[in-house]
Amino acid sequence: MVKNILILNMTRMGDLIQTTPTITGLRKKYRDSNITLMVTKDFEEFSKNIPHINKRVVIDIKQFRDRKSLNGFLWIDLYRYLESLLDELKINNYDLLINLSHSKLSAFMISYLGINNVRGFGCDNNGDRITFDPWMQYFGTEPFNRRINPFNLVEIFTRGAGVTPENNPIHLIPSSIDIKILIKKFSNSIKEGDLIIGMQAGSSIEGRRWSPKSFAILADGLIESLGAKLILFGIDSEKELGEQIVYFSKYKDELIDLTGRTNVDELSSLVKRCSYLITNDTGTMHIAAAVGTTVVGLFFAHAHPYETAPYSPGHVIFQARIECAPCSYGVECNNIVCVHKVQPDHLLLMIQRHHANGVWEITKTMSNMDEINIFNTYIGEDSRLRLRSLIKHPITLNDVIREVYAEHWLKSLGQEMDKNNTHCDIGELLFREYDCNNTDKLCMQIDDKMATLKSLNGIASIGIKLTNEIINLCSSGNLTKTIDAVKILAEEIEKLDKRINQIGFVNPELKSITDMFVKRKENIQENEPTQLALDTKGCYVKLLEECASLVSLLIPVSNKFKSSNVNTFHAVVSSINVEVPGR
């Protein structure tokens, strides 16, 4: 019986909001449990808006960064602080720990607490990081396979915690602030029936930001065409962005610049009053999704809508459709061309149309659309949050593989969709949402990947054979002969694993499969030879199963394309037209 649950989420505000469906799911699953949430000092106040929490624990590591170290006493102080904090937590005898923070600190804390039932990231007795749940293992591989990841972080978090995202919406505790009084506090120009549109020009990473001039041009268009009142949101360090938008705007008096002037409750209340929030990928965007405000999202540089789009239907997302988007994590681009692909007119026309008829759709007057994606968030037949492309771009291999992975991972990692939910027909979905007129080359690419999967299947079969030989040797009783023979077999296994890794690097569309194989082997904790061989064999068996699963899903898709009477493939943008940033 689970009576006490501890959740660690020591990241950003957006990640905290994306954790709310996980917490709601845990509350439904363990109705009488006490749920404790650990957050950093930066988000202590905001965490009070997260529902279903019985207790909040605040960790403040930043306080030690500002102290001057004298003969190393800083580290002693830090250790004593953590020891005292964790000793207090130990008293609660937690039955379940959910760690959604992938830092070494959180892994150490889990090790110190000694909780038996852990989901998420942790570390072993040697201090090496391990991952206790298949979905969190997937989360650890996802940053290296972003273009083929089909899952929103909300879906990964919930499933990693042992609950499902269906019927657990993103949600915050409603603010008790009187919105009329709040609006009067900041502006006398807004009347009760006015169309209010919010703008968030900042973001945690500067390279993700649309330019202040673009925001200003869009604001002018919204004021002129819809008579909108614009509110600028942001934190104190983003005041300069708000000032620049006002500077570039023709209607300076019509802009209400609240950058750095609101607390969390005021921000949530004002965002809820807005009909639209136009924003980069920010925590404010997730607040809007949680309070029911329609989001017009801008995803540039590292931001990727398949990962962090607002987790509810009815929003619209803009992203550059160029070969380097999204950036890989850790990359610092010195020529961020993606922010220039999305123009103010694109957003203005879309918002005007949506305001008029409540539907996100492309207008005939919109131009220069070849290098942008425009997505509408919706709930699919499989009850997952999906991104519908409003522009029918020519289909690519990544588009096919992403959809196939959605079906595959739900089966392979556990917690498959409810039996009452309908499994989508992948081929039909692809034909609905992409231009599939010319797919001869795509069919050849799919056939090539299926051949590679069959090759991986063969390698996995050899791995199973080798581990079986080790198991048999270990049970023979001849220790001297066994050690030498096992050493030779272990070297053969090492060569197999290198081949598996190489196949993943050469075939990035399949790297998610090979990375999961590596992650599973990393999490083997056994040292006794027979059990170690059995656990290793299990990794090869899982790889074999996953290769077969992907092939079974790709075959009907390939057949559907082959039967569509196509001749020429135009799936990728010509490299002549693609701007590649310097890195």
Secondary structure, DSSP 8 states (H G I E B T S, - for coil): ---EEEEE--S-HHHHHHTHHHHHHHHHHSTT-EEEEEEEGGGTTGGGGSTT-SEEEEE--HHHHTS--STTHHHHHHHHHHHHHHHHHHTT--SEEEE---SHHHHHHHHHHT-SSEEEEEE-TTS-EEE-SHHHHHHHHGGGSGGG----HHHHHHHHTT--STT-----------HHHHHHHH-SS--TT--EEEEE---SSGGG---HHHHHHHHHHHHHHH--EEEEE--GGGHHHHHHHHHH-S-GGGEEE-TTT--HHHHHHHHHH-SEEEEESSHHHHHHHHHT-EEEEEE-TT--HHHHS-SSTT-EEEEE-STT-S--TT---SS-GGGGTS-HHHHHHHHHHHHHHS-----TT----TTEEEEEEEE-TTS-EEEEESS--B--HHHHHHHHHHHHHHHHSS----TTS----HHHHHHHHSB-S--HHHHHHHHHHHHHHHHHHHHHHHHHHHHHHHHHHHTT--HHHHHHHHHHHHHHHHHHHHHHHHHHHH-GGGHHHHHHHHHHHHT----SHHHHHHHHHHHHHHHHHHHHHHHHHHHHHHHHHHTT-------S--GGG------
